[in-house]
């Protein structure tokens, strides 16, 4: 960035009581500081350093080959930048009824799942066509999400401080784009997002419009070949537009969704498909597995309606995301079991397994009225016992109150009362043959010989297999 532009940006921020401090010699990264006083310049009062960084070019940190923004445009990254490569899914408008374009939804879902499998974070832009679906998939897949957002045309220091004070944190990385010279609404968020991402998967391109211009810009200016992939599907992109973009360097990819109206599979460089795990019988040594069954999840009424709509589009019209199958899909999509301590006496988060053989589950299923839930649900995952033992899984220590009092701190996460009572009926918790593992569990470390997914019937197995990296087994009839 030349000296005149640096001076202009510094003056623009100074008018808003914000000081700019450059953190690199090239003038592409800086931190922002605001005065805590009631007004005046950034020199008055105590200076507060705002979180994150400011970028003066479209390049993401560590990605110097991206095209440059015009000199009047900048971005503030209050939560910093993800440490993963980023994948942007771009698409022209699909209309008001995405349910009429299931191939399009399938392409987004497939691209997200394979992207996370390959170690990518998702990158989307506010108002982009695929953004609601990408945002929802990032939650299912438990991955980082970089979200490009337009800032107000004339933000003051209070706006910057409010954003800093309300950071959502976690795995969300907002990128606020603003301009010193024009209304930010005139800036193509599609162009910013496709320019910042390491890899771009393009689902649909109209013959004219922002997405085609953004993809062309990326292909012309990007210094990394093979980073833009265009879905080969006449339902989304005309032959002439596809030929133009492929001629500029885009790479064809096909969606293998198993449908008869889908694309031909031969003669293309790359084929992406759903995982398509095999459906198998329970292995003969199933007694050597420990099982974790899934339950319906708690409700979040505020976002429930929109999330349910997206889930039904992304997965299945009959899909119930709060049910046990929804919990199971969440686990196999994210590749992670999350530990908790809600139902254990110790505060250490643990994951519970049972040593009861899977073939016995149907006979063991019981409703716990005092907890409002079923035990031995017929959906879940099973992992070989010796593998879990190497990771620290232990049998639960059953006993009465005096046993708890005698346990050391390291043993207490594994304690469970041996007997209880509910609705006037005695409960022997030892029948659950419980095992526990402290902390979250990354399922990516298990291959198909050590982990299997179990479901109650063939219909469910067919639905789940497309999202699973591991074999799916059907529980035998009781």
HUTA-V392760 format. One record per backbone hydrogen bond with DSSP energy under -0.5 kcal/mol. CO is the residue of the C=O (numbers start at 1). NH is the residue of the N-H. Records with the same first field share a line. If there is no record, write none. Layout:
CO=NH ; NH
This chain:
2=6
3=7
4=8
5=9
6=10
7=11
8=12
9=13
10=14
11=15
13=16 ; 18
14=17
17=35
19=33
20=22
21=31
24=27
28=56
29=23 ; 24
30=54
31=21
32=50
33=19
34=48
41=44
44=37
46=36
47=49
48=34 ; 50
53=77
54=30
55=75
60=63
63=66
65=223
70=73
72=180
74=178
75=55
76=78 ; 176
77=53 ; 80
85=121
86=198 ; 199
87=123
88=90 ; 201
90=203 ; 204
91=129
97=100
98=101
101=104 ; 105
102=106
103=107
104=108
105=109
106=110
107=111
108=112
109=113
110=114
111=115
112=116
113=117
114=118
115=120
116=119
119=85
121=87
122=146
123=89
124=148
125=128
128=131
130=134
131=135
132=136
133=137
134=138
135=139
136=140
137=141
138=143
144=122
145=147 ; 173
146=124 ; 148
147=175
148=126
149=177
152=155
156=159 ; 160
157=161
158=162
159=163
160=164
161=165
162=166
163=166
164=167
169=172
171=145
172=174
173=147
174=79
175=149 ; 177
176=76
177=151
178=74
183=186
184=187
187=189
188=192
189=193
190=194
191=195
192=196
193=197
199=88
200=202 ; 229
201=90 ; 203
202=231
204=92
205=238
209=213
210=214
211=215
212=216
213=217
214=218
215=219
216=220
217=221
218=222
223=225
224=227
227=200
228=251
229=202 ; 231
230=253
231=233
233=236 ; 237
236=205
238=242
239=243
240=244
241=245
242=246
243=247
244=248
245=250
246=249
251=230
253=232
254=256 ; 272
255=257 ; 263
256=274
259=262
265=268
270=254
272=256
278=280 ; 472
280=474
283=286
285=288
286=289
288=385
290=383
291=354
292=381
299=301
300=303 ; 304
301=305
303=307
304=308
305=309
306=310
307=311
308=312
309=313
310=314
311=315 ; 316
316=319
319=321
320=323 ; 326
322=297
323=327
324=328
325=329
326=330
327=331
328=332
329=333
330=334
331=335 ; 336
335=443 ; 444
336=338
337=441
340=350
341=344
349=439
350=340
351=437
353=435
354=291
357=360
358=361
360=363 ; 364
361=364 ; 365
366=368 ; 375
367=369
368=371 ; 372 ; 373
373=368
375=366
379=294
380=454
381=292
382=452
383=290
384=388
385=389
386=390
387=391
388=393
389=392
394=436
396=398
397=416
399=418
400=403 ; 404
401=405
402=406
403=406 ; 407
404=407
408=411 ; 412
409=413
411=414
412=415
414=397
416=399
418=429 ; 430
420=427
422=425
425=422
427=420 ; 429
428=431
429=432
430=433
432=355 ; 356
433=355
434=396
435=353
436=394
437=351
441=337 ; 443
442=445
443=446
447=450 ; 451
450=384
452=382
453=473
454=380
455=475
457=461
458=462
459=463
460=464
461=465
462=466
464=467 ; 468
465=277 ; 468
466=275
471=453 ; 473
472=280
473=455 ; 475
